[in-house]
Structure formats: C-alpha cells, structure tokens
C-alpha cells in the first residue's frame, strides 16, 4: 500500500505542476532545436528513473541474498 501511494505521488506531482509551469517569453517551440531538446530531456528523466529502479532492485536482491546467508549460518 505504501509503495502504491509513493508511486502515485511521484507520478502525480509532475502532472499537477506541469499545468502551472509557464515558459519564459523567449521560449520558442517553433525553433528547429526545440523538439530534439525536449526529447533529450525526457530521455534523461527516463534514464534517471530506470537507473533508480534498477538500483533499488539490485540492493533488494543483495539484501535478500545476505539474509539467506545469515539464515543458513
């Protein structure tokens, strides 16, 4: 339950704040570099999220392995 709540909050906050965020007056979405910059930003954000999930999975796996070793002793 706690994990579902945390995930909901983490996914919901960016959606809530994206409605409030305003680009500065010089922010031009018609410039040819606008789309690649936005794509690279989204890829970077996705990479951080996937890296965090992979780290969490690896540490959980390592902890389970250590608990098994301590249990066998």
Chimera marker file (.cmm) of the C-alpha trace (Angstrom):
<marker_set name="trace">
<marker id="1" x="0.000" y="0.000" z="0.000" r="1" g="1" b="0" radius="0.5"/>
<marker id="2" x="2.823" y="2.387" z="0.893" r="1" g="1" b="0" radius="0.5"/>
<marker id="3" x="4.551" y="1.680" z="-2.426" r="1" g="1" b="0" radius="0.5"/>
<marker id="4" x="1.360" y="2.404" z="-4.383" r="1" g="1" b="0" radius="0.5"/>
<marker id="5" x="0.901" y="5.700" z="-2.542" r="1" g="1" b="0" radius="0.5"/>
<marker id="6" x="4.526" y="6.710" z="-3.109" r="1" g="1" b="0" radius="0.5"/>
<marker id="7" x="4.332" y="5.834" z="-6.799" r="1" g="1" b="0" radius="0.5"/>
<marker id="8" x="1.080" y="7.748" z="-7.185" r="1" g="1" b="0" radius="0.5"/>
<marker id="9" x="2.566" y="10.823" z="-5.552" r="1" g="1" b="0" radius="0.5"/>
<marker id="10" x="5.765" y="10.680" z="-7.599" r="1" g="1" b="0" radius="0.5"/>
<marker id="11" x="3.847" y="10.300" z="-10.846" r="1" g="1" b="0" radius="0.5"/>
<marker id="12" x="1.108" y="12.757" z="-9.932" r="1" g="1" b="0" radius="0.5"/>
<marker id="13" x="3.234" y="15.707" z="-8.825" r="1" g="1" b="0" radius="0.5"/>
<marker id="14" x="4.829" y="16.377" z="-12.219" r="1" g="1" b="0" radius="0.5"/>
<marker id="15" x="1.412" y="16.193" z="-13.858" r="1" g="1" b="0" radius="0.5"/>
<marker id="16" x="-0.028" y="18.653" z="-11.359" r="1" g="1" b="0" radius="0.5"/>
<marker id="17" x="2.820" y="21.139" z="-11.677" r="1" g="1" b="0" radius="0.5"/>
<marker id="18" x="3.053" y="20.917" z="-15.468" r="1" g="1" b="0" radius="0.5"/>
<marker id="19" x="-0.274" y="22.771" z="-15.664" r="1" g="1" b="0" radius="0.5"/>
<marker id="20" x="1.181" y="25.630" z="-13.624" r="1" g="1" b="0" radius="0.5"/>
<marker id="21" x="4.568" y="25.850" z="-15.301" r="1" g="1" b="0" radius="0.5"/>
<marker id="22" x="4.965" y="28.628" z="-17.814" r="1" g="1" b="0" radius="0.5"/>
<marker id="23" x="7.757" y="29.013" z="-20.318" r="1" g="1" b="0" radius="0.5"/>
<marker id="24" x="9.679" y="32.271" z="-20.357" r="1" g="1" b="0" radius="0.5"/>
<marker id="25" x="8.798" y="34.728" z="-23.167" r="1" g="1" b="0" radius="0.5"/>
<marker id="26" x="11.822" y="33.698" z="-25.267" r="1" g="1" b="0" radius="0.5"/>
<marker id="27" x="10.888" y="30.010" z="-25.172" r="1" g="1" b="0" radius="0.5"/>
<marker id="28" x="10.236" y="29.227" z="-28.832" r="1" g="1" b="0" radius="0.5"/>
<marker id="29" x="8.635" y="25.872" z="-29.685" r="1" g="1" b="0" radius="0.5"/>
<marker id="30" x="8.847" y="26.596" z="-33.402" r="1" g="1" b="0" radius="0.5"/>
<marker id="31" x="12.669" y="26.611" z="-33.426" r="1" g="1" b="0" radius="0.5"/>
<marker id="32" x="14.201" y="23.540" z="-35.075" r="1" g="1" b="0" radius="0.5"/>
<marker id="33" x="16.143" y="22.582" z="-31.919" r="1" g="1" b="0" radius="0.5"/>
<marker id="34" x="13.081" y="22.637" z="-29.685" r="1" g="1" b="0" radius="0.5"/>
<marker id="35" x="11.915" y="19.080" z="-30.388" r="1" g="1" b="0" radius="0.5"/>
<marker id="36" x="15.347" y="17.389" z="-30.011" r="1" g="1" b="0" radius="0.5"/>
<marker id="37" x="15.975" y="19.278" z="-26.758" r="1" g="1" b="0" radius="0.5"/>
<marker id="38" x="12.615" y="18.197" z="-25.329" r="1" g="1" b="0" radius="0.5"/>
<marker id="39" x="13.182" y="14.587" z="-26.421" r="1" g="1" b="0" radius="0.5"/>
<marker id="40" x="16.658" y="14.534" z="-24.870" r="1" g="1" b="0" radius="0.5"/>
<marker id="41" x="15.250" y="15.976" z="-21.651" r="1" g="1" b="0" radius="0.5"/>
<marker id="42" x="12.596" y="13.267" z="-21.481" r="1" g="1" b="0" radius="0.5"/>
<marker id="43" x="15.212" y="10.571" z="-22.220" r="1" g="1" b="0" radius="0.5"/>
<marker id="44" x="17.402" y="11.941" z="-19.425" r="1" g="1" b="0" radius="0.5"/>
<marker id="45" x="14.496" y="11.920" z="-16.963" r="1" g="1" b="0" radius="0.5"/>
<marker id="46" x="13.573" y="8.372" z="-18.024" r="1" g="1" b="0" radius="0.5"/>
<marker id="47" x="17.167" y="7.255" z="-17.605" r="1" g="1" b="0" radius="0.5"/>
<marker id="48" x="17.276" y="8.579" z="-14.041" r="1" g="1" b="0" radius="0.5"/>
<marker id="49" x="14.001" y="6.804" z="-13.217" r="1" g="1" b="0" radius="0.5"/>
<marker id="50" x="15.124" y="3.484" z="-14.736" r="1" g="1" b="0" radius="0.5"/>
<marker id="51" x="18.511" y="3.799" z="-13.018" r="1" g="1" b="0" radius="0.5"/>
<marker id="52" x="16.823" y="4.362" z="-9.671" r="1" g="1" b="0" radius="0.5"/>
<marker id="53" x="14.548" y="1.363" z="-10.160" r="1" g="1" b="0" radius="0.5"/>
<marker id="54" x="17.483" y="-0.832" z="-11.216" r="1" g="1" b="0" radius="0.5"/>
<marker id="55" x="19.483" y="0.287" z="-8.168" r="1" g="1" b="0" radius="0.5"/>
<marker id="56" x="16.541" y="-0.445" z="-5.904" r="1" g="1" b="0" radius="0.5"/>
<marker id="57" x="16.134" y="-3.900" z="-7.465" r="1" g="1" b="0" radius="0.5"/>
<marker id="58" x="19.845" y="-4.705" z="-7.131" r="1" g="1" b="0" radius="0.5"/>
<marker id="59" x="20.030" y="-3.612" z="-3.490" r="1" g="1" b="0" radius="0.5"/>
<marker id="60" x="16.878" y="-5.561" z="-2.632" r="1" g="1" b="0" radius="0.5"/>
<marker id="61" x="18.342" y="-8.645" z="-4.315" r="1" g="1" b="0" radius="0.5"/>
<marker id="62" x="21.645" y="-8.201" z="-2.472" r="1" g="1" b="0" radius="0.5"/>
<marker id="63" x="19.842" y="-7.841" z="0.875" r="1" g="1" b="0" radius="0.5"/>
<marker id="64" x="17.803" y="-10.993" z="0.243" r="1" g="1" b="0" radius="0.5"/>
<marker id="65" x="20.966" y="-12.900" z="-0.590" r="1" g="1" b="0" radius="0.5"/>
<marker id="66" x="22.640" y="-11.703" z="2.629" r="1" g="1" b="0" radius="0.5"/>
<marker id="67" x="19.587" y="-12.676" z="4.684" r="1" g="1" b="0" radius="0.5"/>
<marker id="68" x="19.688" y="-16.168" z="3.160" r="1" g="1" b="0" radius="0.5"/>
<marker id="69" x="23.374" y="-16.494" z="4.018" r="1" g="1" b="0" radius="0.5"/>
<marker id="70" x="22.752" y="-15.368" z="7.617" r="1" g="1" b="0" radius="0.5"/>
<marker id="71" x="19.801" y="-17.709" z="7.931" r="1" g="1" b="0" radius="0.5"/>
<marker id="72" x="21.890" y="-20.702" z="6.795" r="1" g="1" b="0" radius="0.5"/>
<marker id="73" x="24.626" y="-19.970" z="9.352" r="1" g="1" b="0" radius="0.5"/>
<link id1="1" id2="2" r="1" g="1" b="0" radius="0.2"/>
<link id1="2" id2="3" r="1" g="1" b="0" radius="0.2"/>
<link id1="3" id2="4" r="1" g="1" b="0" radius="0.2"/>
<link id1="4" id2="5" r="1" g="1" b="0" radius="0.2"/>
<link id1="5" id2="6" r="1" g="1" b="0" radius="0.2"/>
<link id1="6" id2="7" r="1" g="1" b="0" radius="0.2"/>
<link id1="7" id2="8" r="1" g="1" b="0" radius="0.2"/>
<link id1="8" id2="9" r="1" g="1" b="0" radius="0.2"/>
<link id1="9" id2="10" r="1" g="1" b="0" radius="0.2"/>
<link id1="10" id2="11" r="1" g="1" b="0" radius="0.2"/>
<link id1="11" id2="12" r="1" g="1" b="0" radius="0.2"/>
<link id1="12" id2="13" r="1" g="1" b="0" radius="0.2"/>
<link id1="13" id2="14" r="1" g="1" b="0" radius="0.2"/>
<link id1="14" id2="15" r="1" g="1" b="0" radius="0.2"/>
<link id1="15" id2="16" r="1" g="1" b="0" radius="0.2"/>
<link id1="16" id2="17" r="1" g="1" b="0" radius="0.2"/>
<link id1="17" id2="18" r="1" g="1" b="0" radius="0.2"/>
<link id1="18" id2="19" r="1" g="1" b="0" radius="0.2"/>
<link id1="19" id2="20" r="1" g="1" b="0" radius="0.2"/>
<link id1="20" id2="21" r="1" g="1" b="0" radius="0.2"/>
<link id1="21" id2="22" r="1" g="1" b="0" radius="0.2"/>
<link id1="22" id2="23" r="1" g="1" b="0" radius="0.2"/>
<link id1="23" id2="24" r="1" g="1" b="0" radius="0.2"/>
<link id1="24" id2="25" r="1" g="1" b="0" radius="0.2"/>
<link id1="25" id2="26" r="1" g="1" b="0" radius="0.2"/>
<link id1="26" id2="27" r="1" g="1" b="0" radius="0.2"/>
<link id1="27" id2="28" r="1" g="1" b="0" radius="0.2"/>
<link id1="28" id2="29" r="1" g="1" b="0" radius="0.2"/>
<link id1="29" id2="30" r="1" g="1" b="0" radius="0.2"/>
<link id1="30" id2="31" r="1" g="1" b="0" radius="0.2"/>
<link id1="31" id2="32" r="1" g="1" b="0" radius="0.2"/>
<link id1="32" id2="33" r="1" g="1" b="0" radius="0.2"/>
<link id1="33" id2="34" r="1" g="1" b="0" radius="0.2"/>
<link id1="34" id2="35" r="1" g="1" b="0" radius="0.2"/>
<link id1="35" id2="36" r="1" g="1" b="0" radius="0.2"/>
<link id1="36" id2="37" r="1" g="1" b="0" radius="0.2"/>
<link id1="37" id2="38" r="1" g="1" b="0" radius="0.2"/>
<link id1="38" id2="39" r="1" g="1" b="0" radius="0.2"/>
<link id1="39" id2="40" r="1" g="1" b="0" radius="0.2"/>
<link id1="40" id2="41" r="1" g="1" b="0" radius="0.2"/>
<link id1="41" id2="42" r="1" g="1" b="0" radius="0.2"/>
<link id1="42" id2="43" r="1" g="1" b="0" radius="0.2"/>
<link id1="43" id2="44" r="1" g="1" b="0" radius="0.2"/>
<link id1="44" id2="45" r="1" g="1" b="0" radius="0.2"/>
<link id1="45" id2="46" r="1" g="1" b="0" radius="0.2"/>
<link id1="46" id2="47" r="1" g="1" b="0" radius="0.2"/>
<link id1="47" id2="48" r="1" g="1" b="0" radius="0.2"/>
<link id1="48" id2="49" r="1" g="1" b="0" radius="0.2"/>
<link id1="49" id2="50" r="1" g="1" b="0" radius="0.2"/>
<link id1="50" id2="51" r="1" g="1" b="0" radius="0.2"/>
<link id1="51" id2="52" r="1" g="1" b="0" radius="0.2"/>
<link id1="52" id2="53" r="1" g="1" b="0" radius="0.2"/>
<link id1="53" id2="54" r="1" g="1" b="0" radius="0.2"/>
<link id1="54" id2="55" r="1" g="1" b="0" radius="0.2"/>
<link id1="55" id2="56" r="1" g="1" b="0" radius="0.2"/>
<link id1="56" id2="57" r="1" g="1" b="0" radius="0.2"/>
<link id1="57" id2="58" r="1" g="1" b="0" radius="0.2"/>
<link id1="58" id2="59" r="1" g="1" b="0" radius="0.2"/>
<link id1="59" id2="60" r="1" g="1" b="0" radius="0.2"/>
<link id1="60" id2="61" r="1" g="1" b="0" radius="0.2"/>
<link id1="61" id2="62" r="1" g="1" b="0" radius="0.2"/>
<link id1="62" id2="63" r="1" g="1" b="0" radius="0.2"/>
<link id1="63" id2="64" r="1" g="1" b="0" radius="0.2"/>
<link id1="64" id2="65" r="1" g="1" b="0" radius="0.2"/>
<link id1="65" id2="66" r="1" g="1" b="0" radius="0.2"/>
<link id1="66" id2="67" r="1" g="1" b="0" radius="0.2"/>
<link id1="67" id2="68" r="1" g="1" b="0" radius="0.2"/>
<link id1="68" id2="69" r="1" g="1" b="0" radius="0.2"/>
<link id1="69" id2="70" r="1" g="1" b="0" radius="0.2"/>
<link id1="70" id2="71" r="1" g="1" b="0" radius="0.2"/>
<link id1="71" id2="72" r="1" g="1" b="0" radius="0.2"/>
<link id1="72" id2="73" r="1" g="1" b="0" radius="0.2"/>
</marker_set>
